[in-house]
Amino acid sequence: MSKQKPTVMIVEDESLLLQAISKKLELNDIATIPCISGAQAIEHLSNLLELPDAIWLDYQLKDMDGIEFMEHLKEKEAWAQIPVIVVSNSASKSKVHRMLTLGVRKYFLKAAHRLDELIPIVKQFIEENNTQI
């Protein structure tokens, strides 16, 4: 039996941005699990009965970077299957390449996309991934 609404875990250390992303996703019929740090996200993943449909990850968190977070996800097979979308302030070719090799599915530069533009992309991404399962 599948969930009614898709769920996105948001990992963002700027609290106002975390709230804005969460609100925008919820207005688009997507449930959210907001996390202010990588450690909090990993703790939530450990305790959740049902894993999120996707993770929205800020690359540069206060407690770890996106590479460290992805390495934690790789530790558990079920976590490694969760599609990850990175939204970052920086996107050097080497950083993007490294994140993609770790399993990140999409990488967006914050400065190049407004939040309103990213929400439909994320929603479509989740729908596409759910139909592949």
KOLVEX-43744 format. One line per field, with one value per residue (C-alpha): x, y, z. Coordinates in nm, 4 decimals, m for minus. Each point is the difference from the previous one (the first is absolute). Example, Ala and Ser with C-alpha at 12.3 -4.5 7.8 and 13.67 -1.06 7.14 Angstrom:
BEGIN
xx = c(1.2300 0.1370)
yy = c(m0.4500 0.3440)
zz = c(0.7800 m0.0660)
This chain:
BEGIN
xx = c(0.0000 0.1544 m0.0116 m0.2616 0.2460 0.3631 0.2467 0.3189 0.2614 0.1479 0.3535 0.0735 0.1865 m0.1495 m0.3208 m0.1949 0.0841 m0.0872 m0.3419 m0.0556 0.0898 m0.2202 m0.2952 0.0340 0.0170 m0.2983 m0.2018 0.0744 m0.1379 0.3389 0.0536 0.3307 0.2474 0.2002 0.3518 0.2292 0.3194 0.1465 0.0139 m0.3697 m0.0859 0.1988 m0.1662 m0.3448 0.0834 0.0994 m0.3354 m0.2427 m0.2328 m0.0351 0.2843 m0.0574 m0.0539 0.2896 0.2513 0.0510 0.3581 0.1866 0.3609 0.1713 m0.1476 0.1504 0.0709 0.1008 0.0153 m0.2020 0.2740 0.0059 m0.3802 m0.0041 0.2643 m0.2310 m0.2874 0.2169 0.0455 m0.3510 m0.1336 m0.3548 0.1293 0.2224 m0.3134 m0.1576 0.0316 0.1977 m0.0313 0.2750 m0.0745 0.3200 0.1578 0.2989 0.0403 0.3575 0.0286 0.2017 m0.2526 m0.2961 0.1821 0.0901 m0.3581 m0.1395 0.2406 m0.1259 m0.3553 m0.1449 m0.2654 m0.0316 0.2218 m0.1354 0.1747 m0.2082 0.0925 m0.1179 m0.3444 m0.2775 m0.1749 m0.3211 0.1867 0.1463 m0.3225 m0.1625 0.3328 0.0193 m0.3633 0.0518 0.3234 m0.1825 m0.2822 0.2495 0.1919 m0.3177 m0.1119 0.3361 m0.0377)
yy = c(0.0000 0.3304 0.3346 0.2563 0.2893 m0.0170 0.1002 0.2029 0.0278 0.3513 0.0372 0.3737 0.1847 0.3453 m0.0130 0.2612 m0.1732 m0.3383 0.1363 0.1552 m0.3212 m0.2045 0.2362 0.0071 m0.3791 m0.0437 0.2466 m0.2319 m0.3032 m0.1370 m0.0950 0.1125 m0.1082 0.3163 m0.0494 0.2833 m0.2106 m0.3093 m0.1701 0.0666 m0.1421 m0.3176 m0.0361 0.0403 m0.2562 m0.2441 0.0429 0.0248 m0.2907 0.1083 0.1665 0.3237 m0.0056 0.2439 0.2106 0.3720 0.0623 0.3262 m0.0796 0.2100 m0.0665 0.1219 m0.3522 m0.1759 0.0474 m0.1798 m0.2550 m0.1028 m0.0208 m0.2193 m0.2265 m0.0462 m0.0882 m0.2640 m0.1767 m0.1495 m0.1608 0.1339 0.3559 m0.0246 m0.0549 0.3357 0.2484 0.3092 0.3465 0.2462 0.3714 0.1945 0.3450 m0.1350 m0.2469 m0.0604 m0.2715 m0.2211 0.0393 m0.0777 m0.2992 m0.1369 0.0365 m0.1708 m0.2918 m0.0343 m0.0405 0.3515 0.0066 0.3787 0.2973 0.3552 0.3304 0.2156 0.3216 m0.1389 m0.1139 0.1603 m0.2191 0.0245 m0.1488 m0.2898 m0.1261 m0.1258 m0.1574 m0.1828 m0.1086 m0.1391 m0.1672 m0.1797 m0.1096 m0.1391 m0.1866 m0.1445 m0.1403 m0.1741 m0.1985)
zz = c(0.0000 m0.1039 0.1729 m0.0988 m0.0315 m0.1036 0.2723 m0.0316 0.2734 m0.0146 0.1369 0.0196 0.2776 m0.0658 0.2042 m0.2000 m0.3267 0.1545 0.0989 m0.3449 m0.1853 0.2326 m0.0436 m0.3815 m0.0222 0.2327 m0.2108 m0.2927 0.1833 0.1069 0.3643 0.1508 0.2644 0.0754 0.1411 0.1058 m0.0185 m0.1586 0.3401 0.0616 m0.3439 0.0672 0.3413 m0.1602 m0.2687 0.2753 0.1736 m0.2925 m0.0699 m0.3629 m0.1889 m0.1940 m0.3762 m0.0452 0.1912 m0.0740 0.1152 0.0480 m0.0897 0.2681 0.3428 0.3256 0.1256 m0.3246 m0.3728 m0.2651 m0.0633 0.3676 0.0038 m0.3112 0.1544 0.3014 m0.2353 m0.1666 0.3369 m0.0171 m0.3150 0.0481 0.0498 m0.3074 m0.2116 0.0975 m0.2892 0.1053 m0.1506 0.0946 0.0035 0.0641 m0.0082 m0.1907 m0.2809 m0.1107 m0.2635 0.2350 0.2837 m0.2250 m0.1516 0.3453 0.1230 m0.3106 0.0452 0.3589 m0.1276 m0.0084 m0.2739 m0.0561 0.0896 m0.0089 0.0611 0.2378 m0.1807 m0.3350 0.1184 0.2005 0.2549 m0.2041 m0.2977 0.1965 0.1599 m0.3252 m0.1022 0.3338 m0.0242 m0.3511 0.1112 0.2839 m0.2305 m0.2529 0.2706 0.1530 m0.3351 m0.0470 0.3232)
